Amino acid sequence: MNGYHFKRIYILLAFLIIFSGKTSAQRFKFLVPDNAIVQFAGSIGYFSVGAGYDVFKNKKGILDFNYGYVPATKGGELHIVTAKFAYKFYEVKLKDWGKFYPFNPGFFASYTFHPSLSYKFSEHRYPNNYYYWSEALRPNLSIGNEIEFNMKKIWKDSGIKAISLYSEMNTNDYYIVNYFQNTSALTLADIFQLGIGMRVKF
């Protein structure tokens, strides 16, 4: 086989490698998040960071994945991972510079990593189903609101599509059951937690 044929083979291999690389990149493009999140409090850590995705054709669904941290000085060191979903039911346009979403109901599940916490209570120490909830896994209901600033209008050269500020009230199964069992001692304010955060859309 002469040098000409080797050259053709090299070109063909290079083309296949480049083409397969582009195909793989396009195939996994959906994994690239649409926005970045930072949040303070809200049952998912003293502070947390995460990545978010706009879902559905109308992009009113929000799917977030967060990592939260509680320092030892705030009640004990904890590491928390969370998957969140919320839906923006109503949209109020604020001229051309922003939008306001007053009612974003949602739910999320958080898992806390700690040596003293496990997915379920030990059957060696407690009868089966003695405790119905998990020590580490918490399902939560949430209600939030969000104001979004259109950065293309406010700061064209920033390279950012939008910046949002949001607040979120949430509660979990354990708090709800305790509330209905102790309505004389607990108020709704006792079972809801508040989180505030910022979302940057790329």
PyMOL commands that set and color helices and strands:
alter all, ss='L'
color gray80, all
select helices_A, chain A and resi 3-27+29-31+72-74+151-154+156-158+173-181+188-191
alter helices_A, ss='H'
color red, helices_A
select strands_A, chain A and resi 35-41+47-55+61-70+78-87+92-94+98-113+137-150+162-172+193-201
alter strands_A, ss='S'
color yellow, strands_A
deselect
rebuild
show_as cartoon
